[in-house]
Amino acid sequence: MLRERARRLAMDISPLRESRPFRDVFVARTVSVFGIGMLAVALPVQVYAMTGSTVHVGAVASATGFALLAGFLWGGVLADRHDRRKLMLRARVFAGIGFALLTLNAFLPSPSLAALYVLAAWDGLATGISVTALLAARPRSCAPTSSSRRAR
């Protein structure tokens, strides 16, 4: 009885076992969320450490926000016209390149503030596109597979 209650309360991870496309999206999104979270903390800290100005911190956040909005708008069009999985992958690779460039900039003897603005916008654009494609692709990738339908 207790075991049955625990089984009902436990999270169903069968989609991760049964669906490779779902598993791929799940793993990629998990890695992406961690990267985005680290960027959300590291970028303002670096900008403030470089400038001592909260105005610059806000301006970099605004650059990310405006690019994110543009990415949402453009990503919707792209998600309707192209394969959503490939679009998500390409957008996250694009963001990964931006993360690498931010890392390189951070290790320079005197990091460029202009590069931080450009790369913050770069990441906002990539994130907007990938989130839009992810939201459009979710119903298809989460649909039960034929093997999971038979198991029910």
MODELLER restraints for C-alpha pairs under 7 A, 6 or more apart:
rsr = mdl.restraints
at = mdl.atoms
rsr.add(forms.Gaussian(group=physical.xy_distance, feature=features.Distance(at['CA:15:A'], at['CA:22:A']), mean=6.80, stdev=0.5))
rsr.add(forms.Gaussian(group=physical.xy_distance, feature=features.Distance(at['CA:16:A'], at['CA:22:A']), mean=6.46, stdev=0.5))
rsr.add(forms.Gaussian(group=physical.xy_distance, feature=features.Distance(at['CA:16:A'], at['CA:23:A']), mean=4.94, stdev=0.5))
rsr.add(forms.Gaussian(group=physical.xy_distance, feature=features.Distance(at['CA:19:A'], at['CA:145:A']), mean=6.98, stdev=0.5))
rsr.add(forms.Gaussian(group=physical.xy_distance, feature=features.Distance(at['CA:21:A'], at['CA:141:A']), mean=6.47, stdev=0.5))
rsr.add(forms.Gaussian(group=physical.xy_distance, feature=features.Distance(at['CA:22:A'], at['CA:141:A']), mean=5.47, stdev=0.5))
rsr.add(forms.Gaussian(group=physical.xy_distance, feature=features.Distance(at['CA:22:A'], at['CA:142:A']), mean=6.40, stdev=0.5))
rsr.add(forms.Gaussian(group=physical.xy_distance, feature=features.Distance(at['CA:44:A'], at['CA:57:A']), mean=5.44, stdev=0.5))
rsr.add(forms.Gaussian(group=physical.xy_distance, feature=features.Distance(at['CA:47:A'], at['CA:56:A']), mean=6.86, stdev=0.5))
rsr.add(forms.Gaussian(group=physical.xy_distance, feature=features.Distance(at['CA:47:A'], at['CA:57:A']), mean=5.90, stdev=0.5))
rsr.add(forms.Gaussian(group=physical.xy_distance, feature=features.Distance(at['CA:48:A'], at['CA:54:A']), mean=6.61, stdev=0.5))
rsr.add(forms.Gaussian(group=physical.xy_distance, feature=features.Distance(at['CA:48:A'], at['CA:57:A']), mean=6.20, stdev=0.5))
rsr.add(forms.Gaussian(group=physical.xy_distance, feature=features.Distance(at['CA:60:A'], at['CA:117:A']), mean=5.47, stdev=0.5))
rsr.add(forms.Gaussian(group=physical.xy_distance, feature=features.Distance(at['CA:60:A'], at['CA:120:A']), mean=6.57, stdev=0.5))
rsr.add(forms.Gaussian(group=physical.xy_distance, feature=features.Distance(at['CA:63:A'], at['CA:117:A']), mean=6.60, stdev=0.5))
rsr.add(forms.Gaussian(group=physical.xy_distance, feature=features.Distance(at['CA:63:A'], at['CA:120:A']), mean=6.48, stdev=0.5))
rsr.add(forms.Gaussian(group=physical.xy_distance, feature=features.Distance(at['CA:63:A'], at['CA:121:A']), mean=5.20, stdev=0.5))
rsr.add(forms.Gaussian(group=physical.xy_distance, feature=features.Distance(at['CA:64:A'], at['CA:120:A']), mean=5.13, stdev=0.5))
rsr.add(forms.Gaussian(group=physical.xy_distance, feature=features.Distance(at['CA:64:A'], at['CA:121:A']), mean=4.52, stdev=0.5))
rsr.add(forms.Gaussian(group=physical.xy_distance, feature=features.Distance(at['CA:64:A'], at['CA:123:A']), mean=6.97, stdev=0.5))
rsr.add(forms.Gaussian(group=physical.xy_distance, feature=features.Distance(at['CA:64:A'], at['CA:124:A']), mean=4.68, stdev=0.5))
rsr.add(forms.Gaussian(group=physical.xy_distance, feature=features.Distance(at['CA:65:A'], at['CA:124:A']), mean=6.43, stdev=0.5))
rsr.add(forms.Gaussian(group=physical.xy_distance, feature=features.Distance(at['CA:67:A'], at['CA:121:A']), mean=5.15, stdev=0.5))
rsr.add(forms.Gaussian(group=physical.xy_distance, feature=features.Distance(at['CA:67:A'], at['CA:124:A']), mean=4.89, stdev=0.5))
rsr.add(forms.Gaussian(group=physical.xy_distance, feature=features.Distance(at['CA:67:A'], at['CA:125:A']), mean=4.74, stdev=0.5))
rsr.add(forms.Gaussian(group=physical.xy_distance, feature=features.Distance(at['CA:68:A'], at['CA:124:A']), mean=4.19, stdev=0.5))
rsr.add(forms.Gaussian(group=physical.xy_distance, feature=features.Distance(at['CA:68:A'], at['CA:125:A']), mean=4.89, stdev=0.5))
rsr.add(forms.Gaussian(group=physical.xy_distance, feature=features.Distance(at['CA:68:A'], at['CA:127:A']), mean=6.50, stdev=0.5))
rsr.add(forms.Gaussian(group=physical.xy_distance, feature=features.Distance(at['CA:68:A'], at['CA:128:A']), mean=4.73, stdev=0.5))
rsr.add(forms.Gaussian(group=physical.xy_distance, feature=features.Distance(at['CA:69:A'], at['CA:128:A']), mean=6.60, stdev=0.5))
rsr.add(forms.Gaussian(group=physical.xy_distance, feature=features.Distance(at['CA:70:A'], at['CA:125:A']), mean=6.44, stdev=0.5))
rsr.add(forms.Gaussian(group=physical.xy_distance, feature=features.Distance(at['CA:71:A'], at['CA:124:A']), mean=6.98, stdev=0.5))
rsr.add(forms.Gaussian(group=physical.xy_distance, feature=features.Distance(at['CA:71:A'], at['CA:125:A']), mean=4.38, stdev=0.5))
rsr.add(forms.Gaussian(group=physical.xy_distance, feature=features.Distance(at['CA:71:A'], at['CA:126:A']), mean=6.48, stdev=0.5))
rsr.add(forms.Gaussian(group=physical.xy_distance, feature=features.Distance(at['CA:71:A'], at['CA:127:A']), mean=6.95, stdev=0.5))
rsr.add(forms.Gaussian(group=physical.xy_distance, feature=features.Distance(at['CA:71:A'], at['CA:128:A']), mean=3.98, stdev=0.5))
rsr.add(forms.Gaussian(group=physical.xy_distance, feature=features.Distance(at['CA:71:A'], at['CA:129:A']), mean=4.69, stdev=0.5))
rsr.add(forms.Gaussian(group=physical.xy_distance, feature=features.Distance(at['CA:72:A'], at['CA:128:A']), mean=4.45, stdev=0.5))
rsr.add(forms.Gaussian(group=physical.xy_distance, feature=features.Distance(at['CA:72:A'], at['CA:129:A']), mean=5.55, stdev=0.5))
rsr.add(forms.Gaussian(group=physical.xy_distance, feature=features.Distance(at['CA:72:A'], at['CA:132:A']), mean=5.81, stdev=0.5))
rsr.add(forms.Gaussian(group=physical.xy_distance, feature=features.Distance(at['CA:74:A'], at['CA:129:A']), mean=6.74, stdev=0.5))
rsr.add(forms.Gaussian(group=physical.xy_distance, feature=features.Distance(at['CA:75:A'], at['CA:128:A']), mean=6.55, stdev=0.5))
rsr.add(forms.Gaussian(group=physical.xy_distance, feature=features.Distance(at['CA:75:A'], at['CA:129:A']), mean=4.02, stdev=0.5))
rsr.add(forms.Gaussian(group=physical.xy_distance, feature=features.Distance(at['CA:75:A'], at['CA:132:A']), mean=5.54, stdev=0.5))
rsr.add(forms.Gaussian(group=physical.xy_distance, feature=features.Distance(at['CA:75:A'], at['CA:133:A']), mean=6.46, stdev=0.5))
rsr.add(forms.Gaussian(group=physical.xy_distance, feature=features.Distance(at['CA:76:A'], at['CA:132:A']), mean=5.81, stdev=0.5))
rsr.add(forms.Gaussian(group=physical.xy_distance, feature=features.Distance(at['CA:76:A'], at['CA:133:A']), mean=6.94, stdev=0.5))
rsr.add(forms.Gaussian(group=physical.xy_distance, feature=features.Distance(at['CA:79:A'], at['CA:133:A']), mean=5.20, stdev=0.5))
rsr.add(forms.Gaussian(group=physical.xy_distance, feature=features.Distance(at['CA:84:A'], at['CA:133:A']), mean=5.36, stdev=0.5))
rsr.add(forms.Gaussian(group=physical.xy_distance, feature=features.Distance(at['CA:84:A'], at['CA:137:A']), mean=5.99, stdev=0.5))
rsr.add(forms.Gaussian(group=physical.xy_distance, feature=features.Distance(at['CA:87:A'], at['CA:130:A']), mean=6.88, stdev=0.5))
rsr.add(forms.Gaussian(group=physical.xy_distance, feature=features.Distance(at['CA:87:A'], at['CA:133:A']), mean=6.65, stdev=0.5))
rsr.add(forms.Gaussian(group=physical.xy_distance, feature=features.Distance(at['CA:88:A'], at['CA:130:A']), mean=4.62, stdev=0.5))
rsr.add(forms.Gaussian(group=physical.xy_distance, feature=features.Distance(at['CA:88:A'], at['CA:133:A']), mean=5.87, stdev=0.5))
rsr.add(forms.Gaussian(group=physical.xy_distance, feature=features.Distance(at['CA:88:A'], at['CA:134:A']), mean=6.53, stdev=0.5))
rsr.add(forms.Gaussian(group=physical.xy_distance, feature=features.Distance(at['CA:91:A'], at['CA:126:A']), mean=5.06, stdev=0.5))
rsr.add(forms.Gaussian(group=physical.xy_distance, feature=features.Distance(at['CA:91:A'], at['CA:129:A']), mean=6.39, stdev=0.5))
rsr.add(forms.Gaussian(group=physical.xy_distance, feature=features.Distance(at['CA:91:A'], at['CA:130:A']), mean=5.41, stdev=0.5))
rsr.add(forms.Gaussian(group=physical.xy_distance, feature=features.Distance(at['CA:92:A'], at['CA:126:A']), mean=6.57, stdev=0.5))
rsr.add(forms.Gaussian(group=physical.xy_distance, feature=features.Distance(at['CA:92:A'], at['CA:130:A']), mean=6.61, stdev=0.5))
rsr.add(forms.Gaussian(group=physical.xy_distance, feature=features.Distance(at['CA:94:A'], at['CA:126:A']), mean=6.35, stdev=0.5))
rsr.add(forms.Gaussian(group=physical.xy_distance, feature=features.Distance(at['CA:95:A'], at['CA:123:A']), mean=5.31, stdev=0.5))
rsr.add(forms.Gaussian(group=physical.xy_distance, feature=features.Distance(at['CA:95:A'], at['CA:126:A']), mean=5.49, stdev=0.5))
rsr.add(forms.Gaussian(group=physical.xy_distance, feature=features.Distance(at['CA:98:A'], at['CA:119:A']), mean=5.95, stdev=0.5))
rsr.add(forms.Gaussian(group=physical.xy_distance, feature=features.Distance(at['CA:98:A'], at['CA:122:A']), mean=6.62, stdev=0.5))
rsr.add(forms.Gaussian(group=physical.xy_distance, feature=features.Distance(at['CA:98:A'], at['CA:123:A']), mean=6.34, stdev=0.5))
rsr.add(forms.Gaussian(group=physical.xy_distance, feature=features.Distance(at['CA:102:A'], at['CA:119:A']), mean=6.80, stdev=0.5))
rsr.add(forms.Gaussian(group=physical.xy_distance, feature=features.Distance(at['CA:105:A'], at['CA:111:A']), mean=5.26, stdev=0.5))
rsr.add(forms.Gaussian(group=physical.xy_distance, feature=features.Distance(at['CA:105:A'], at['CA:112:A']), mean=6.67, stdev=0.5))
